[in-house]
Structure formats: C-alpha cells, structure tokens
Amino acid sequence: MQETETTTDARRQMEVCNSCRYCEGYCAVFPAMAMRRDFTAGDLTHLANLCHGCKGCYHACQYAPPHQFGVNIPATLATLRLESYAEYAWPPAMGRVFERNGTLLSLTAALGIALVLIGVMAFGDPTILYTAQTGPGAFFRVIPMWLMTSIAGAAFGFAIFAMGMGGMRYWRGTGSAGGRFSPAPVLDAGVSILTLRNLGGGGHGCNDVDDAFTSQKRWLHHAMFYGFMLCFAATTSGSIFHHVLGLRSPHSFFSLPVQLGFWGGILLCIGTAGLIRLKIITDPVPVARQALGGEYALLSLLFLVGSTGLLLLGIRHTGAMGVMLAIHLGLVFALFLALPYSKMVHGVYRSLALLRHARETRAAKAANP
C-alpha cells in the first residue's frame, strides 16, 4: 500500500489511540493496534479492513472532533479501505473506477439490461417477450439457455478471478504472506465472518445511528449476506435439477430452488433496504462521504436483483414474464461485472484481515502463555 495523506493521518490517530487505549475492547481493531508500536502502510490497511464501521470508538472518544486532535477512526479507516480497494484491484488499471463506482454501478446496470434485451431480439423472436410462456423450459423459450449461461458464466467467472487476484495482491501488500498454515486461525476467522462478531460490540451492539447501542446493522448485514447466499444456492440447485435430474424450470413454488430463491430474495431486500435507511439517518460525521455514492448504488443494485427476482416469481406465467426475465438477468449480469470494483470486495479483504488477526492473536498467546 502506498503512502497517502490518509495513511499519514491514520498513523497519527493510531498513535493517539495506542497511548489512550480506552477503546481496547471495543472490536478487533484495537487489540490488533495494541500489538504494534510502529504502523506501516500495510499495517494501517490491515487495521482499516478489520474495522466494521460500528462507530462505537467515535462516540466514546474524548479526542473526537471538535477536539484539536480530531480523532475520527471510523471515517479515516473507511477512507483508507476505499483507497485499498483501488490499490489492489485487478487488473490494476481498473482501480481508478473506485473513484466513481456509484456512477459505474448505475451505468453497468443499465448496460446489462440493454445487452440481455438486445440478445433476445437478435437470437429469438422479439414477440416472445410479450407472450405468456408456461410449462417446462418456459424461461429458455424467451432467452436461449446457451445465451443465458454464457453471459452469466463469463461475467461471474471474471468477477471471481478478479476478486481472487485482488485478494492475493492485498494479502501480499499488507505483509500477511508467509508463515505455516494452521487450521485453528482459519476456524477463528470463519466464526467471525459468519457471525459478524465484531458488529456485536461485545454483546451490547454498536452505535449505528447515534450514541445509543443497537444491533440493527449486524442483523441487517446478516439478512443481506445470507439472503445473497440463499439466492446463490437457489441458482446452484436449479442447475443440478436441470443438468442432473432432468427437471427444467420453472419449478413449482415448493421446490427446493424456488424456496431457496424466495426466502433469499426476501432477506436480501430486507437487508439492503434496512442498510440504506441506516445510512440515511446515521450521524454523518464518522462516515467517509466519498464512499457513500458507491455504497448506495451497490445496495440499490442488490435490492433490485432481489425484488425483480421475487416479482419474476409472481408473474412468471403471464405475458409480462419475458420483459421481467430480461430485466432481472440484466441486473444480475451487471452485479457480476461490478463485483470486483464495488464495495463487495470488502468481503474478501475483511475476511483476509480477520484471518491475519486470528493468526497474530494465537501467536501472541503462544508467546505469552
């Protein structure tokens, strides 16, 4: 990670925090900070990606603005996270898109819908978009399966590869590489990832809106994450039904793929809508304003993916199914393309930061039993 004005300010604030230690038990950031006396740019990037933005330290800090020290850890680390996303993006030239990723997401969504509609017009009968399709294979009469899978497969494959490359660049750039593999830190990190433990604030919650404690953000993140994973499971099970069992969609409402997608879509909509609301009503001071555009755009895109999927389920036997299918797949296509260059990469970097923290914590306990 290169030295920037943000890393310089983050280092200054970490040195103040390291002298104070009042917030040491608030989250994973402060125990990790206390293991260091000097802070390289890589160390600061690691700490920034450990931060879950719960804002507890800001509301408790005696040196927060308007104090002359101006310690604002949540906003500073959020800005540093945004810089790290751009720094480690792959291919490197695409790092610049993080500066305008809100606009990028909006344009990509529109482009994705347009490309799917154009594909339908070019490779099929345009009138089929407005004609009710029923029975097995109804979706593929609107959009040929080869076209659907090739577009989605290429976009998703690129996204996974690009995010994997970005994760490798992050791991090396923060000085995390090296050391022997051990399953125990992986298990520790996995529990933290799946439970969002650091958004629990030690059990009492975090300061999502003001200085009052609440667990809203944690539960909304759970809804969004597990809703997304259920939707992914729905797609996977649908592929197994089609290719292994020979059962072609659309499936019945109580089938496994539809139930996974239905409840996943509901959780995804609840989580994203709730997080958008929290961003609107939260205290704006401990927030990195330059990141808000991209965050709103990503949450909106995820909400649209979930809501159009649910709407498609409701109208799949009507003449409106064709257009809604094209819109839904276009949004999914846009989401896949935008994954490596949106805040979704924080899932990769934060997971790696939690893994490094688990390794350091276990090493420190072994050195001082």
N, C-alpha and C positions, 0 to 999 in steps of 0.2 A: 504494500500500500504506500502510495506516495505521500510526502508531507504536504499538507494544505493548511489553510487558515483554520479549518475545522479541527484537524488533528492537534494543532498548536493550542487552540482553546480547550479542547477536550483534555489534553495533558495537564494544562493549568488547573482545570477543575478537578481532575482526578487527584492531583497533589493536595488540593484543599481537602477533598473528601478523605484522603488517606491520613491526613492529620486529625480530622474530626472523628471519623468512624461512628457517628451517631446512627447511620443507616445500615450498619454492617449486616444485620439480619433480615433486611427487607426483601432481598431477592438474590439471584445468583451473581449479579454484577459485583456487589460489594465484597463478598468473600473472595472472589477472583481478583478483585483490585487489591485486597489486602495481602495477597501472595506476592505482590510486586512492589519494588521501590522506584524503579525506572520504567517508563512506558514508551516502548517503540510504537511506530505507526501500526505495525501488525498487532501488537497487544491491544491498542486502542480500538482497532477494528474488531478484534475478538470480543472485547467488552461491549462494544456497540451492538453486536449481533446476539449477545447474551440478553440484552435489555428487551423486555416485553412491553415497554411503554406504559407501565401501570400508573406512573406519576406519583407514587407514594413518597419517593425521596424528595420530590419537588415541594410537596405540601408540608413535609416535615422539616425542611432545611432552613436553618437560621441565616444562611448566606444567600438565599434565593433573591432575585430581584424584588424590591429595589435596593438591596444591599449592594455596596460597591464591588463586592466580589462577583456578583452576578452569576452565581452557580445555578445552572438550569440543565441538569443532567438529561432529562427526557428529550428536550428539544435538541440539545447538542449531539447526543448519541443517535437520534433519529436522522439528523442531517448527515452524520458520519456513515450511518447504514446506507443511506441513499448514494453517497459517494462510493461506498464499497460495491454496491450493485453495479454501478457504472464501471468501476475499476476492473472488476473480474468478469465482466460479461464476455461471452464468446459468440461469434468472433469479436475480437477487441474493438473493431470499428463500430460495432453496434452499441457500445457503451454510451455513445452520445445520445441515443434515443431516450435514455432515462431522464434527460433534462426536460423532455416534453412528452413523457409517456402517457399523460392523460389524453392529449391530442392523438397520439399514436393508437391508443386503445379504441378511441371513438372511430377513427378512420379505418382501422383494421376490421372492426365490427361491420361497418357499412360495406367494406370491400368483400368481406366473407359472404355476406348475404347476397351481394350482387353476383359474385362468382358462381354460387350454387344455382341461382336463378338462371344465369346465362348458360350454365351447363345443362340444366333441364331443357331449356329452349333449343340448345344445339344438338343434343343427343336423344331427344324424345319428342313426343307430340305435345306442343305447348298447351293444348286444350285440356290435357290430363290434369293440369294444375287445378282446374276448377270443377272436376268431375269426381263424384263420390267413388271411392275405391274401398272394397270390402274383401274379406276372405284372406287366406294365406298369401303372403307376398305382396300385399297392397302397397306397402311403402316403396317396394322396389319397382313397382309399375310407374311410380312418379319419378323416382331417381334411381337409375340402374345401380345395382349393388356394387358393380366394379367401380363406378364413378364415386359412389359414397365412400367405399373403403379406401380407395386410392387417395382421395383428397384428405380424408381424416387420418389415414395411416401415415401419409407423408408429413403432414403438419405435426402430428403427435410424436412421430419418431424424431423429427428435427428438434422439437421442444425438449424431449428427454435428453437427447445427445448434447444440445447446447447448455442445458442446465447442469448436466453431469460435468461438462468441460469447465463451466463456471465454478462448480463446486471444487474441482481439482485445483483450479487457479487460486481460489480462496484459501483452501487448506494449506497450499504451499506458501502463499503470500503472507499468511498470518503466522507463519513459523510453527505450524501444527504438525508438519510431517516428521517422520522419524519415530523411534520407539517401537517396542514389540506389541503385537496385537494381544489384547486381553478381552475376554467376553464380558467381564464384570462392568467396565465403564460403558460398554455398548448397552448393557441392560439398564444401567442407571440413566443414561441419556434417553433410551427408549421410553422409560416410565415418565420422565419429564416431558417428553414430546407428546405422548398420548394423553397425559392428564393435564397438560398446561399448568404444571405445578407452580411455576413462578408467577402466574397470574392469580394465584390464591392468596398472595400477600401473607403467607404464614397462617392462613385459615380464616382471616377476617375480611379478605377481599382487597381490592385496590381502589385508588381514587380516580375512578373512570370519568367523573363529571366535575366534582369539586373536592373539598377535603373530607367528604363523607365516604366511608368504606362501603363497597358494593362488589358483588361478583358478577355483575351484568356482562362485562366484557369477556370474562372467562367462559361463561355458559354460551354466549353468542358465538364465540370462536369455536367452541365445541360443536355447536349446531352447524356452522358453516363447514368445518373440516369433515365431520362425519357425514354430513349431507353430501358433500363432494365425493367422498369415498364410496357411499352407497350408490351414487349415480354411476361411478366408475364400475362398481360391482355389477350394476344392472346391465351395463354395456357388455361386460365380460361374460356374464351368464347368458345374455342374449346370443352372443357369438357361439357359445357352447351348444345352446339349444338349436341353433341353425346348422352349424357345421358337424356336430357330433350326433345330436339326437334327430336331426332332420325336421325340426319344428320351426316353421317360418313365421315371422312376425306379420301382423300384430298378434300378440298373445292375449289371453284372457286377463281380466283385471287382477285375479287372484293368483296368477302365475308368478314364479319367482322373479323374473326380470322386471315385470311391471310393478310388483310390490316394492322391490328394491328402489326402482326409479321413482315411484310415487312418494315414498317416505323420504328418500334422499332429496327430491325436489322441494318438498315442504320444509325440511330442515335447512336446506340451502337458502331458500327465500327468507325464512325467519332469521337466520344468522346474518345474512348480508343486509337485510332491511334494518335490523336492530343495530348493527355496527355503523351504518350510515347515520342513523338517528343519534347515536352516541357521539359521532364526530361533529355533528351539527351543534349539539348542546354542551359539549365539553369546554372546559376552560381553555381558551386559545393560546395562553402564554407558554405552557410546556409542550408545545406542538411545533413540529417543523413545517411551516406553511408551504414551503416549496414542494413538499411531498404530497400535499392534500389532493391536488388535481388528479394525479395518477391513482391515489388510493380510492377516491370517489369513483373514478372511471372503472377500475377493476371490480369494485364491489357492485357497481351497477351492471357490469357485464355478467358477473356471476349470477346476480339476481335475474337478469333477463334469460340466461341459459336455463335456470331452474323454472321460472314462470312460464316460458314458452314450451318447455317440456311438459309441464302439467297441463297447459292449455291444449297442446297437441293430443295428449291422452284423452281429454274431454271431447274433442271434435274429430277424432281420427276416423269416424265412419261417415263424415259429412263431406260436402264438396269443398269445404274450407281447409281440409287436411293438407292438400298439396302445397299451398302457399305457406301454411304454418310449418310444414316439414322443412321447406326450403329456408325459411327464416331461422328456425331452430338450429338446423345443421350449419347455416352460415355463421351463427353466433358461436357455436361450438368450435368451428373451424378457426374463427377469429381468436377465441380464447387460447387454443393450442398454439397459434402463431405468436401470441403476445406473452405466453408464459415466461420465456427466458428474459423478457425485457419489461416485466412488471413487478409489482411487489411480491408476486408468487415466489420469486427466488428466495425471499426471506425464509421460506420453509426449509430450503436446502442449507442456507448459511447458518440459520439459527440452530438447526439440528447438528451441524458440524461444530458450532460453538459450544453447544451443550455436551457433545462428546468430548471435546478438548477439556472442558471444565470438569467433567467426571474423571478423566484421566489425571488431571492435576490434583484434584481433591483426594483421590485414592493414593497418589504418590506422596502427597503431603502427610496423610495419615500413616502411611508405611514408614516414612522417615521420622515421624514423631509419634510413636505408638503410645 
